[in-house]
Amino acid sequence: MSLDASVLVLAMDDRIWVDSDSLIHYLREVERQAQEHLVLAQEREDQSTAVAAYSSGEMVRQIADGLVLTTMVAHDKIRTKRESRR
């Protein structure tokens, strides 16, 4: 699993910019994989692996949720500024 190379843009200042939808999709895939690891660990009754998988999935979910919210707020601000120019 990797980010699609077509969504990466290398700016002149050596920064790499990633499309937010692609990054969110990537994080949701990581979250899904963590859930699969959690289920396997629970089936094997491996509590320490289950806790690690759950914690990892939750951390990634919170990051993705935060990015979704940030993207929505940014979109709203841009739309508001464009509407005020008209």
C-alpha positions in Angstrom: 0.0 0.0 0.0 1.4 3.3 -1.0 0.3 6.8 -2.1 -0.3 7.2 -5.8 2.8 9.0 -7.2 0.5 11.2 -9.3 -0.8 13.1 -6.3 2.7 14.1 -5.0 4.0 17.5 -6.0 7.5 18.6 -5.3 7.5 22.4 -4.9 10.5 24.6 -5.7 11.2 24.9 -1.9 11.9 21.1 -1.6 8.6 20.5 0.1 6.4 17.6 -0.8 2.6 18.3 -1.0 0.1 15.5 -0.9 -3.5 15.7 -2.0 -5.6 15.6 1.3 -8.1 13.1 -0.2 -5.3 10.7 -1.1 -3.7 11.0 2.3 -7.0 10.4 4.1 -7.6 7.3 1.9 -4.2 6.1 2.7 -4.7 6.6 6.5 -8.1 4.8 6.3 -6.3 1.8 4.6 -3.8 1.8 7.5 -6.7 1.9 9.9 -8.4 -1.0 8.2 -5.1 -3.1 8.3 -4.8 -2.3 12.0 -8.4 -3.6 12.5 -7.4 -6.8 10.7 -4.4 -7.3 12.9 -6.7 -6.7 16.0 -9.1 -9.4 14.9 -6.3 -11.9 14.2 -4.7 -11.1 17.6 -8.0 -11.6 19.4 -8.5 -14.9 17.6 -5.0 -16.0 18.8 -5.7 -14.6 22.2 -2.6 -12.5 22.0 -3.5 -9.6 24.2 -0.4 -7.5 23.8 -0.6 -7.6 20.0 -4.4 -6.9 20.2 -3.7 -3.8 22.4 -1.0 -2.6 20.0 -3.2 -3.1 17.0 -6.1 -1.3 18.6 -3.9 1.6 19.7 -2.4 1.9 16.3 -5.7 1.9 14.6 -7.2 4.5 17.0 -4.2 6.8 16.5 -4.4 6.6 12.7 -8.2 7.1 12.9 -7.8 10.2 15.0 -5.2 11.6 12.6 -7.4 10.9 9.6 -10.5 12.4 11.3 -8.5 15.5 12.2 -7.3 15.9 8.6 -10.9 15.5 7.4 -12.0 18.3 9.7 -9.1 20.5 8.8 -9.8 20.0 5.1 -13.5 20.9 5.6 -12.6 24.1 7.5 -10.0 25.1 4.9 -12.5 24.5 2.1 -15.1 26.6 3.9 -12.7 29.5 4.4 -11.6 29.4 0.8 -15.2 29.4 -0.4 -16.1 32.3 1.9 -13.2 34.4 0.7 -14.1 33.7 -3.0 -17.8 34.6 -2.3 -16.7 37.9 -0.6 -14.7 38.9 -3.7 -17.8 38.8 -5.9 
